[in-house]
């Protein structure tokens, strides 16, 4: 806890000449932790009343050596005897402008000031991911799971990575190496309160070999795709043609020593196909009803589809 107080205090002193959110001094804290606003007033012995507000709403008051908190800050906020404000278990909605006023016994304003509280998420440990760019160059990306208001930096063998051997993305989270480089790479992630470093990483990916493989494999893959598509279209066309084709068959019926043929067209159906031949007279000068010699009606019933 003492370390956190010290960190916040040093940030405030270092940033006295820098405006925060407007004219307020910036104060940074870790979400869920305790934050201390230090007023740094030397004539505290003349102060009898201290009043703190957040966004123009009263949050705490210190009078007669007693601290009183208001609203949702109850039991989370208090004013210390020197006028400093302490907030425990910070939440996201605690971010904002805080102002204090100090009065003497007669109600005269002695001192005042304002701060803007920034709450940051803790930074997780980063790691380096290796990839190949489209032109075969090595890309290194600094990955981090958690962190607020973070910035990135890189080093090679514990020295800053220079622009002459690498191109940096706008946020410096990714670097593309211009040439083959050996050594240990490290990425660093930091914000106003924290700093984390990745493990030392050596390049293990061979982007030149991968690029050559892709150049060889790409035409072969394209050829395979053309063959597959051609076979697929042929199969579809063949099935459609078979479904729409009507077949013709020639059936021969023998009666005595004469051979009579009838040509019958039929179309395949789902369950069965029936075939019926019509009688043909052997004597054209006689009608089928007046002759005893005629071809009987022959019926066929086919239980399977004819192809």
N, C-alpha and C positions, 0 to 999 in steps of 0.2 A: 504493500500500500504506500509506504514511504517513497518507494522508487517512482510510483505513478505520480504522486504529488510533485516530486522533484522535476519530473519530465514536463508536466504541464506548466510549472512555474518558469522553468528555463525557456520554454517556447514563448511565454508571454513577455519575458524580459527581452528576448532576442528580437521580437517582432514589434517593439514599441514604435518604431518609425514606419511600420508598414500597416496600412489600413486593412481591416478584415472585411467583413460583410458591411460595406458602407464605411462609417467612421468607427465601428466597434473593433476592439482588439480580438483577434482570433484565439480561441481556446479549443484544443483538440483532446478528445477522449475516446476510449474504447467502449463500444456498445456493450452494455451489461456490467461494466465496471463502475468504479467511483471516480467522480471528477471534482476537482477543487478549483474555485475561482479565488485568486489571491488579489486583495485590494491594495496591499502595500502602502498603508497610510501610517506615517510616523507619529502623529499626534492622537493616537487612539485613546489616550487617557481623557480627552475632552469629549469623547463621543458617548452619548447615552442612549441613542436610538439609531438603529440601522434597518433600512427597509429595502428588500429586494423584489424586483418585478421581472416577469418574463412576458415579452410582447405586450407591455402596459397592463398586465394583470398581476396583482400581488401574489407572491408565492411564499415568502417568509419574512418574519420580523424579529429583531433582537432588541429587547428592552428590559431594563431591570434585571440584567444578567440571565434572562430567560429567552430561549428561542422558540418561536411559534411558526408552524408551517400551515399552508392553506391548500384547499382543493385536492387534486389528485396527487400532490406531492407529499401528502401526510405520511409521516414515518420514513420518507425517503430523502428529505431535505432538511437541512438545519444551518443556522448561522453560528459560526464559531466566535469566541469572545473578541478576536481581533477584527471581526467584520467579514471574514472570508466565508464564502458559500460552498457547502458540500452537498453534492447530489449522489446518492447511492443507487445501484442497480439501474443505470441509465437505460432509457428506452428511445426508440426512434423519434417519438414526438417531443422529446426533450430538446431537440435541436432548435435553435432560435436565438433571439436577442435577450440578454439579461442585463439589467441596469440596477445599480445600487445608489442609495443616498444616505449620508451620515449627518446626524443632527446633534446639537448639544442640548443641554438641559432646557434652554429657552426656545428650542425648536428652530434654531438657526442652522442653515445648511452649511456644513463644514467641508464636505468632500463628496464626490460622486464620479461615476464612470459607467461604461457599458462594454459588454463582450458579446461575441457571437460564438456559440458552441457548435462545433462540428463533431459528430460521432462517427467513428470509423469501425469497420469490421476488422478483426485480427487477420493478419496475412498468413496463409498456409505456406508450407515449404514448397518452393517451385522445383520443377524438373525440366530437362531439355528433351525435346522430341526431334528426331532426325527424319528428313524427307528429301525427295529429289524434285527439283523444279522441272518445268516442261522442256527446258533446254539442257537438262542434265547437270545442273549445278546443285550443290549441297545446300539445303535450307535447315536452319536450326530455329526452333520455336521454344520460347520460354513459357511454360504452362503453370498456372496457379489456380487452385480451386476456390480460394476465398481471399478477400481483401478489398478495401475501399480506397479510392483516390490514389492508385498505385502508379509507379513509374518503373521502367526497366533499364537495365544497363548490362553490358557484357564485358568479359575479360578473357584473355588468352594467356595461359601460363601466368596468371595473377597480374597481368598488365592490361590496361584498357584496350579493347578491340578497336583498331583503327579503320578509317573509311577506305584506305587504299587496298585492303584485302577483303572487305565485306560491304554489302549494301544493306541499309537498315530500313525497316518499315517505319511508317509515320509515328507509331507509338513505341518503336524500338523493341517490340515483343518478338519480332522475327528478323533474322539476318540471313542473307544469301551470300555465300562465300564466292569471291571472284576467281579464286585459284585453289589448287590443292594445298591444304594447310594441315600440319600435324601439331599436336599439342593438346592441352587440357582446357576445355571451354567451361566457363561458369557464367550463369546469369544471376543477377541480383534484382530483387523486388523490394521497393520501399515506399512508405508514405511518411506523414509527419511524425508518426510515433514508432513505427516498426521498420525493421529491415531483415530480409531473409535471403539466403544464398542457396543455390542449387549445389548438388554434388559435382565434383570435377568430372567432366565428360569428354571422352575421346571419340572422334568420328569413326563409326564402324560401318557406315553404309557406303557402297560403291555405286555412285550414280552413273559413272561412265559405262560400267558393265550393264547396268539396267537399261540404259538408253540404247545400247547396241542390241540387246535382246528384244526390246520393243520394236526397233526398226526391222528386225528379221521376222518377228512374230506377227506384226500387223498385216503384211500382205497374205500370209498363210491363213490367218483368221478370216480375212475378207473372202478368200477363195472358198473356204469351207462354208461360209454363210451363203454364198451364191449357189453352191451345190445343194445345200439343204433347202433353200427356197425353190429351186428348180424342181427338185423331187416332190416337194409339197404341192406345188401347182399342178404337176402332172397327175398326181394321185387324185386331186380334187376334180380335175377335168375328166379323168377316166371314169370316176364314179358317177358324175353327172351324165356322161354319155351313155353309160350302161342303164341308168335309171330311165332315160327317155327313148331308148331304142326299142322298136317293135320287131320281133323276129317272125320269119315265115318258114314253115315246114311243109314238106311234100309227103303225103300219105298215099300208099298204094293198096287198093282192095282188089283181090282176085276172086273172080267168079267164073267157075268152070275153066275154060281154056282162054278166056279173054281177060285182058288186063285193063282196068279202068282206073284212071288217076283223077284225083281231085286235089286242088291246092287250097289249103285252108290257112288263113291268117289268124293269129291269135295274139293276145297281149297278156303278159304275166300279171297275175293278181296276187293279193297278199296271202290268201289261205289255200286256194286250189284253182286249177285251170281246167275247163271243160272243153272238149273238142267234139264236134258233131259233123259227120259227112252227110251229104245229100244224095239221094238215089239218082243214078244215071241209067238211062235206058240203053239196052244193047241194040235195039232196033229203032232207028229213027222214025220209021213209018208207023210205029205203034205208040200209043200213049202209055204211060206207065200203069194206068188203071186197067187197060185192056189186055195186057200181056201177063203171062204167068212167069215169064223169065225177066226178072228185074233185080236190080241190085238192092239188097236189103239195107235198111238204115243201120249204120254201124256207129256206135257211140263210144267215146273214150272219156274216161275220167282220170285226170292226172292230179295226184295228191301233192306233187312237188312242183316248184317253179321250173319252167323250161327256160333254158338260156341258150 
